[in-house]
Amino acid sequence: MSVKQIAVFLENKKGSLAEVTRFIANSKINLRALSIADTQDFGILRIITDNPDGAREILKAEGYTATATSVLAVSIDDTPGAMASVLEILNDADVSVEYTYAFMSSAPSKAYMIFRVDDNKKATDALVKNGVSVLEQADIF
């Protein structure tokens, strides 16, 4: 189980994020989550959309470097300690987390988390074994 995330290399300048999100919106692609890691000169925008292949192709056609990555998405209770519990499961399973970000679910009292890990299968097996809901792309939308 995994979700396709698109990573876009952006120049760190005024209007870059607005331009990318406008290209996606004009193509009728829905953004559900995003995260930005930046330096002084550039940033990496990570997005979860309802049409990752379409978003990637649109951005590449506009001259952006855009790549697809398989990440894990999980549903957790929107309560203190829920994220820590998931991270402990992954740690106990000897799974390394490269990065994570969260966003609100449309389900009451739930949050969604995205994880980039070193072994998706090992992580999925450990999470499912411990009762954590691992999501597919369609589940998010």
Secondary structure by P-SEA (a helix, b strand, c coil): cbbbbbbbbbccccaaaaaaaaaaaaaccccccbbbbbcccbbbbbbccccaaaaaaaaaaaccbbbbbbbbbbbbccccaaaaaaaaaaaaaccccccbbbbbbccccbbbbbbbcccaaaaaaaaaaabbbbbcccccc
